[in-house]
Amino acid sequence: MIHVQYFARYRETLGVDSERLAWEEGFARLDDLRRHLLARGGDWAVLGERNLMCARNQELCGLDEPLADGDEVAFFPTVTGG
């Protein structure tokens, strides 16, 4: 299983704060998981933003990060302040 969490505007847009997905061999990298979610269409297109940030097992990472069964993944927009 992969535990996926959505934060801030992504959570609001998608109407869900987290979900568990069955592990698939095609989830070699975090980007593979993101593309799987994007394929849902509609509001899920928000995960295609260039400024998307992500974490694997509570550590910031890039979309090229390898995934393993049991990982926790988080998607969140960049945070700006002033």
C-alpha positions as CSV (number, residue, x, y, z in Angstrom):
1,M,0.0,0.0,0.0
2,I,1.0,3.6,-0.6
3,H,-0.4,6.2,1.8
4,V,-0.9,9.5,-0.1
5,Q,-1.6,12.8,1.6
6,Y,-2.8,16.0,0.0
7,F,-2.3,19.4,1.7
8,A,-3.5,22.9,1.5
9,R,-5.1,23.9,-1.8
10,Y,-4.7,20.4,-3.2
11,R,-6.8,19.0,-0.4
12,E,-9.4,21.6,-0.9
13,T,-9.5,21.1,-4.7
14,L,-9.6,17.3,-4.5
15,G,-12.0,17.1,-1.5
16,V,-9.8,14.5,0.1
17,D,-7.0,14.8,2.6
18,S,-5.5,11.3,2.2
19,E,-6.0,7.9,0.6
20,R,-4.4,4.5,0.5
21,L,-3.6,3.0,-2.9
22,A,-2.8,-0.6,-3.6
23,W,0.9,-1.0,-4.6
24,E,1.5,-1.4,-8.3
25,E,4.8,-2.5,-9.9
26,G,4.5,0.6,-12.2
27,F,5.0,2.9,-9.2
28,A,8.8,2.9,-9.6
29,R,9.2,6.6,-9.0
30,L,7.0,9.3,-7.3
31,D,6.2,10.7,-10.8
32,D,4.7,7.4,-11.8
33,L,2.3,7.6,-8.9
34,R,1.5,11.3,-9.8
35,R,0.8,10.3,-13.4
36,H,-1.5,7.6,-12.1
37,L,-3.4,10.2,-10.1
38,L,-3.5,12.7,-13.0
39,A,-5.1,10.0,-15.2
40,R,-8.2,10.3,-13.1
41,G,-8.9,13.6,-14.9
42,G,-11.0,16.5,-13.8
43,D,-9.8,18.2,-10.6
44,W,-6.8,15.8,-10.4
45,A,-5.1,18.0,-13.0
46,V,-4.0,20.2,-10.1
47,L,-1.3,17.6,-9.5
48,G,0.2,18.6,-12.9
49,E,1.3,22.0,-11.7
50,R,5.0,22.9,-12.2
51,N,5.3,24.2,-8.6
52,L,4.1,20.9,-7.0
53,M,6.1,19.9,-4.0
54,C,6.3,16.4,-2.6
55,A,7.7,14.3,0.2
56,R,8.4,10.7,0.6
57,N,8.3,9.3,4.2
58,Q,8.2,12.9,5.5
59,E,11.3,14.1,3.7
60,L,11.2,16.6,0.8
61,C,12.1,15.0,-2.5
62,G,11.7,15.3,-6.2
63,L,9.4,13.5,-8.6
64,D,12.3,11.2,-9.6
65,E,12.4,9.7,-6.0
66,P,12.1,5.9,-6.0
67,L,9.0,4.5,-4.3
68,A,8.5,1.3,-2.4
69,D,5.5,-0.6,-1.1
70,G,4.5,0.9,2.3
71,D,5.8,4.5,1.6
72,E,4.0,7.6,2.6
73,V,3.8,10.3,0.0
74,A,2.6,13.9,0.4
75,F,1.8,16.4,-2.3
76,F,1.5,20.1,-1.5
77,P,1.8,23.5,-3.3
78,T,4.8,25.7,-2.7
79,V,4.4,28.1,0.2
80,T,5.1,31.8,-0.3
81,G,5.4,34.4,2.4
82,G,5.9,38.1,2.5
